[in-house]
Amino acid sequence: MTDIKALKVKLFADGADLAGMKEMAANPLVKGFTTNPTLMRKAGVADYKTFALEVLRVIPDRPVSFEVFADEFGEMESQALEIASWGRNVNVKIPVTNTRRESSGALIERLSKAGVRLNITAVFTLEQVRAVTERLAGETPAIISIFAGRIADTGRDPVPLMAEAVRVMKAKPRAELIWASPRELLNIFQADSVGCHIITATHDILKKLSLVGKDLAQYSLETVEMFHKDATAAGYTIKTRAAA
């Protein structure tokens, strides 16, 4: 498939640079946004709530995910309820476990039953997908984010796992699966082919959408031109035997 318009998977932008988020918000292909504390720290965000409210002011019409950062489940719950109050388009990201490998299942169940739209994050295994799916309230929309890119980083093909996760999650029709941490544009088409509902990608990857379907012979020529231009600009020379 080389037609972006034919994709069924929804494209979400992943990042915490406000200028970049504004730029992505102007793209009608981008249907939602995700961020996390690591991205926020890298972007220099100093005040979590101030940043989040500014994002929601700029993006009031599409889902945006913000993550809790407490490690104790009681505090996670308090943070989740506060974050959920910031906007009707907010999904609250809850890690699948805390740092002690304790499952967040009970908290996920309480929040989902209370009507909080969750995004269960840092999911890597089918066992985690099954456990989370069982905990979700059937009537409350939710997202499960599997870090397919990081799974691929370990030498494992994430495609079969993602396909099975789609099947498992059919038990909760209001739950959507995210292909998270993609490494290349091709992952968008892989996510679409297995029935993923969403893929969330960094701005750098989403900016490559204009390359989809590009003529490869033309791309080859442009690459040769780039190498020639950069070598010339750098002033490189090689003294050859013939010149000597």
C-alpha positions as CSV (number, residue, x, y, z in Angstrom):
1,M,0.0,0.0,0.0
2,T,1.4,3.4,-0.9
3,D,-1.7,5.6,-0.4
4,I,-1.9,7.3,3.0
5,K,-5.6,8.1,2.4
6,A,-6.3,4.3,2.3
7,L,-5.0,3.7,5.8
8,K,-7.5,2.7,8.4
9,V,-5.0,3.1,11.3
10,K,-5.2,6.5,13.0
11,L,-2.0,8.5,13.2
12,F,-1.1,10.1,16.6
13,A,1.8,12.4,17.1
14,D,4.2,11.6,20.0
15,G,6.2,14.4,21.5
16,A,6.3,17.3,24.0
17,D,7.7,20.2,22.0
18,L,4.8,22.6,21.9
19,A,5.8,24.2,18.7
20,G,6.0,20.8,17.1
21,M,2.7,19.8,18.5
22,K,1.1,22.9,17.0
23,E,2.6,22.1,13.7
24,M,1.2,18.5,13.8
25,A,-2.2,19.8,14.9
26,A,-2.4,21.7,11.6
27,N,-2.1,18.4,9.8
28,P,-5.5,16.8,9.2
29,L,-3.9,13.4,9.0
30,V,-3.0,13.6,12.7
31,K,-5.9,12.4,14.8
32,G,-4.5,12.6,18.3
33,F,-1.4,13.2,20.5
34,T,0.6,11.3,23.1
35,T,3.4,12.4,25.4
36,N,5.2,11.2,28.5
37,P,7.4,12.5,31.3
38,T,10.7,11.6,29.5
39,L,9.7,13.5,26.4
40,M,8.5,16.4,28.5
41,R,11.8,16.6,30.4
42,K,13.8,16.4,27.1
43,A,11.7,19.3,25.8
44,G,12.5,21.4,28.9
45,V,9.0,21.4,30.4
46,A,9.3,22.7,33.9
47,D,5.6,22.8,35.1
48,Y,3.7,19.7,34.2
49,K,0.1,21.1,34.6
50,T,0.9,24.4,33.0
51,F,2.3,22.7,29.9
52,A,-0.6,20.2,29.8
53,L,-3.3,23.0,29.9
54,E,-1.5,24.9,27.2
55,V,-1.5,21.8,25.0
56,L,-5.2,21.3,25.6
57,R,-5.8,25.0,24.7
58,V,-4.0,24.5,21.4
59,I,-5.5,21.0,20.8
60,P,-9.1,21.0,22.1
61,D,-10.6,18.7,19.5
62,R,-8.5,15.5,19.5
63,P,-7.4,13.0,22.1
64,V,-4.3,13.8,24.1
65,S,-2.6,11.4,26.5
66,F,-0.8,12.6,29.7
67,E,0.9,10.2,32.0
68,V,0.9,9.8,35.8
69,F,4.4,9.7,37.3
70,A,3.8,8.5,40.9
71,D,5.0,5.0,41.8
72,E,2.5,4.3,44.6
73,F,-0.9,3.2,43.4
74,G,-2.8,5.5,45.8
75,E,-0.9,8.6,44.5
76,M,-1.2,7.3,40.9
77,E,-5.0,7.3,41.4
78,S,-5.0,10.8,42.7
79,Q,-2.9,12.0,39.8
80,A,-5.0,10.2,37.3
81,L,-8.2,11.8,38.6
82,E,-6.6,15.2,38.5
83,I,-5.3,14.8,35.0
84,A,-8.6,13.5,33.8
85,S,-10.3,16.7,35.0
86,W,-8.2,18.9,32.7
87,G,-10.2,18.2,29.6
88,R,-12.8,16.0,28.0
89,N,-10.3,14.9,25.3
90,V,-7.7,13.6,27.9
91,N,-6.6,10.0,28.1
92,V,-4.7,9.3,31.3
93,K,-1.6,7.1,30.8
94,I,-1.1,4.5,33.5
95,P,2.0,2.3,33.4
96,V,1.2,-1.4,33.2
97,T,3.3,-1.9,36.4
98,N,5.1,0.3,38.9
99,T,8.9,0.2,39.3
100,R,8.6,-2.8,41.6
101,R,6.9,-4.9,38.9
102,E,3.6,-4.7,40.8
103,S,0.7,-4.9,38.4
104,S,-1.5,-1.8,38.0
105,G,-4.5,-4.1,37.3
106,A,-6.6,-3.1,40.3
107,L,-6.0,0.6,39.7
108,I,-6.9,0.2,36.0
109,E,-10.1,-1.5,36.9
110,R,-11.1,1.2,39.5
111,L,-10.4,4.1,37.1
112,S,-12.0,2.4,34.1
113,K,-15.2,1.6,36.1
114,A,-15.2,5.3,37.2
115,G,-15.3,6.4,33.6
116,V,-11.7,7.6,33.3
117,R,-10.4,7.2,29.7
118,L,-7.1,5.4,30.2
119,N,-4.0,4.8,28.0
120,I,-2.2,1.8,29.5
121,T,1.4,2.3,28.6
122,A,4.7,0.4,28.6
123,V,3.0,-2.9,27.6
124,F,5.4,-5.4,26.0
125,T,3.8,-8.9,26.4
126,L,0.6,-10.7,25.4
127,E,0.2,-11.7,29.1
128,Q,0.0,-8.0,30.0
129,V,-2.5,-7.4,27.1
130,R,-4.7,-10.1,28.4
131,A,-4.5,-9.0,32.0
132,V,-5.3,-5.3,31.1
133,T,-8.1,-6.2,28.7
134,E,-9.8,-8.2,31.5
135,R,-9.6,-5.2,33.8
136,L,-11.1,-2.6,31.5
137,A,-14.7,-1.7,31.9
138,G,-16.6,-2.5,28.7
139,E,-18.5,0.8,28.5
140,T,-15.4,3.1,29.0
141,P,-13.1,3.9,26.0
142,A,-9.5,3.0,26.6
143,I,-6.2,2.5,24.8
144,I,-3.5,-0.1,25.3
145,S,0.0,1.0,24.1
146,I,2.3,-1.8,23.1
147,F,5.9,-0.6,22.5
148,A,6.3,-2.5,19.3
149,G,9.4,-0.5,18.3
150,R,11.2,-1.4,21.5
151,I,10.2,-5.1,21.0
152,A,11.8,-4.9,17.6
153,D,14.9,-3.4,19.2
154,T,15.4,-6.8,21.0
155,G,15.5,-8.7,17.7
156,R,11.9,-9.9,17.9
157,D,9.3,-9.3,15.2
158,P,6.5,-7.4,16.8
159,V,4.0,-8.0,14.0
160,P,2.6,-11.4,15.2
161,L,2.3,-10.1,18.8
162,M,0.4,-7.0,17.6
163,A,-1.9,-9.2,15.5
164,E,-2.7,-11.4,18.4
165,A,-3.2,-8.4,20.7
166,V,-5.9,-7.1,18.2
167,R,-7.6,-10.4,18.5
168,V,-7.5,-10.5,22.4
169,M,-8.8,-6.9,22.6
170,K,-11.9,-7.7,20.6
171,A,-13.4,-8.8,24.0
172,K,-13.6,-5.0,24.8
173,P,-14.8,-3.3,21.6
174,R,-14.3,0.2,23.1
175,A,-10.6,-0.5,23.7
176,E,-8.1,0.5,21.0
177,L,-4.6,-0.8,20.4
178,I,-1.6,1.6,19.8
179,W,1.5,0.6,18.0
180,A,3.9,2.7,20.1
181,S,7.6,3.6,19.5
182,P,7.7,3.0,15.8
183,R,11.2,3.2,14.3
184,E,10.4,3.9,10.6
185,L,7.5,4.9,8.4
186,L,7.0,1.4,7.2
187,N,5.7,0.6,10.7
188,I,2.6,2.6,9.9
189,F,1.7,0.2,7.1
190,Q,2.5,-2.8,9.3
191,A,0.3,-1.5,12.0
192,D,-2.5,-1.0,9.5
193,S,-2.1,-4.5,8.0
194,V,-2.6,-6.2,11.4
195,G,-5.6,-4.1,12.3
196,C,-4.1,-1.8,14.9
197,H,-6.4,1.1,15.7
198,I,-3.7,3.7,16.3
199,I,0.0,4.2,15.7
200,T,1.8,7.0,17.6
201,A,4.9,8.4,16.0
202,T,7.4,11.1,16.6
203,H,7.3,14.3,14.5
204,D,10.4,13.2,12.5
205,I,8.7,10.0,11.3
206,L,5.4,11.8,10.5
207,K,7.2,14.4,8.5
208,K,8.2,11.5,6.1
209,L,4.6,11.0,5.1
210,S,5.3,13.0,2.0
211,L,7.7,10.3,0.8
212,V,5.0,7.6,0.6
213,G,4.7,6.4,-3.0
214,K,7.7,8.4,-4.1
215,D,9.2,7.3,-7.4
216,L,12.4,5.3,-6.4
217,A,14.4,6.3,-9.5
218,Q,13.8,9.9,-8.7
219,Y,14.7,9.3,-5.1
220,S,17.9,7.6,-6.3
221,L,18.8,10.7,-8.3
222,E,18.1,13.1,-5.5
223,T,20.3,11.0,-3.2
224,V,23.2,11.1,-5.7
225,E,22.7,14.9,-6.0
226,M,22.8,15.3,-2.2
227,F,26.1,13.4,-1.9
228,H,27.6,15.5,-4.7
229,K,26.4,18.8,-3.3
230,D,27.7,18.0,0.2
231,A,31.1,16.9,-1.0
232,T,31.4,20.1,-3.1
233,A,30.3,22.3,-0.2
234,A,32.8,20.6,2.1
235,G,35.6,21.3,-0.4
236,Y,36.8,17.7,-0.5
237,T,39.6,16.9,-2.9
238,I,41.5,13.7,-3.7
239,K,44.8,13.9,-5.4
240,T,44.9,11.1,-8.0
241,R,47.8,9.5,-9.8
242,A,46.6,10.9,-13.1
243,A,46.6,14.4,-11.7
244,A,50.0,13.9,-10.3
